[in-house]
């Protein structure tokens, strides 16, 4: 009986996904490497441009879910709130 419980518990732990980096809607999570001053997406890719407003939003939200990019729109990953960028 204990063996069955251990096997089922192990199976559940293996099947439960971790925190998704790319959501089901194709969102890419923004990340930053301060050593090389590089902005990049997780799991892969690099943004063409990261505006100051998006950078500020990233620093403010990096411990609270981060900033995501999908369909040419920057937003907060958890809330989905759009980050308005000012056009030059």
VENBEL-V409558 format. One record per backbone hydrogen bond with DSSP energy under -1.0 kcal/mol. NH is the residue of the N-H (numbers start at 0). CO is the residue of the C=O. Records with the same first field share a line. If there is no record, write none. Layout:
NH = CO + CO
This chain:
4 = 0
5 = 1
6 = 2
7 = 3
8 = 4
9 = 5
10 = 6
11 = 7
12 = 8
13 = 9
14 = 10
15 = 11
25 = 22
27 = 68
28 = 41
29 = 66
30 = 39
32 = 37
37 = 32
39 = 30
40 = 44
41 = 28
54 = 50
55 = 51
56 = 52
57 = 53
58 = 54
59 = 55
60 = 56
61 = 57
63 = 60
65 = 60
67 = 74
68 = 27
69 = 72
72 = 69
74 = 67
75 = 80
76 = 65
79 = 75
82 = 73
